Every structure is written in C-alpha cells, then in structure tokens.
Amino acid sequence: MKQEEQELVYRNQLPNIMKTVRKALKLSQKQLSEGMLKLDISGASRESISYWEDGKVAPGIASIRAWLKVTSCEITKLREFKERSEAKAAKERSKKSRRKVKGNE
C-alpha cells in the first residue's frame, strides 16, 4: 500500500476506533483527557478528543501514545475485573452444585 493510501486509511479509521474504544471502556471524553493530562500531554483537552473522534483534527504521535497508554491501562483494569467476576461466578456455581449434591443424598 502506498504511503498516501495508508494515510487515508489512518485518517478514515482512527476517529472511529478511538471513539469505539473510549465508549467500550465507558470513559467520557473528559475522563480520557484527564488521564492523558496526567501523562503530561498538553493539548489533550476534552475538546481535542472530540475533534479527534469526529475526524476534524488528527492527533499527533505523542497524543496517540498517551491515548494508547490510558486506554491500555483501562483495558487491563477491565480484563482483571472480568477475570475476578468470572472466578467469583464459578465459585458460586460450584457451591450451588455441592448443595444440590448434598440435598440429593
């Protein structure tokens, strides 16, 4: 793929990806911008994120890296929460099945 084509794909897909990931993580634009500002990325305001997600402005490399760090951190937290929830549910199912076995004896 030529560089021009790659840039076109980047510009067309990135806004949708950024918005979809943020929404899947249940983060507001403000929360995401606050996380990025903690990484010392200036220009990561809620308005900037809105422009990126609408495709009006493309984020710079530093902003993309900060966005990846913040969303990766959130994805890790979600994954850990999901694993704990699944383990807890499995434990509950195991308890219920043991109670049924005891009740049938």
N, C-alpha and C positions, 0 to 999 in steps of 0.2 A: 504494500500500500504506500502510495506517495505521501510525503510529509503534509501536503495540502489536504489530502483526503483524511489523514489521521487527525489533523487539527479540526476538520469539520466534524468528524465523529466525536471528538472530545467535546467540542462546543455544543453539540446536539444532545449528547447523552449525560454529560456531567451534571447539569442542573437537575435533571430528573432523578439521577442516582442520589445526589446529595439530599434532596427533599424526601425521597422514599426512605432512606436510611434514618434520617432525623425523625421522621414520623414513626417509623417502626420502633425506634428507641424511646418514643413518647417524650421527646425533648422539644421544648419550644425553641424558637429562634433565639430568644433572649438567653435561655439556659445554655444553648450551644455557644453563643458568643461569649458568655461569661467564662465557660470552660476554656475557650481559646484565648481569652484575655489573660487567664491565669498562666498560660504558657508564654505570655509576653508577646503576643501577636497584636500589634497595633492595627487598627482598621478592621477589626473583626467585630463590628457592631451588629446589632440585630438587623439594621437596615442593609448592611453589606451582605449578610447571609440571605436576606430576602432578594437582593439583586442577583446573587449567585444562583439561587434556586429558580428564579424567573428567567435566567439566561440573559439578563441585561448587561451583566459585567462578569468576566471570567476571573476567578480568584487567582492570586499569584501562587507560586510554588510554596512559599513559606506558609501561606494560609491553607493550602491543601494539606501540607504536612501536619499542621496543627489540627485541622479538621479530622484527619485520619487518627491522630493520637487521641483526641477527645472521643470520637465515635468508637474507636477500638477499645478504649477503656470502658465505655458504656456497654459495648457488646460483651466484653469479658464479664462484667458485673451481671448482665442478663443471663449469660451462659451458666455462671456459678449459681445464680438464683434458681434457674431451671433445674440444674442438677440436684440442688438441695430439695427442691419441691418434689422432684421425681423420686428421690430416695425416701422422703417422708411418706409419699403416697404408697410406695412399695412396702414400707414398714407397716403402714396401716392395713393394707390388703393382707399382709402376712398375719397380722394379729387377728383380723376377722376370720380368715380361713382356719386358724388354730382354734378359735372359739367355736366355729361350726363343727370341727372335728371332735372337740371335747363334748359338744352338745349331742352329737350323734352316738357317742359311746355308751 
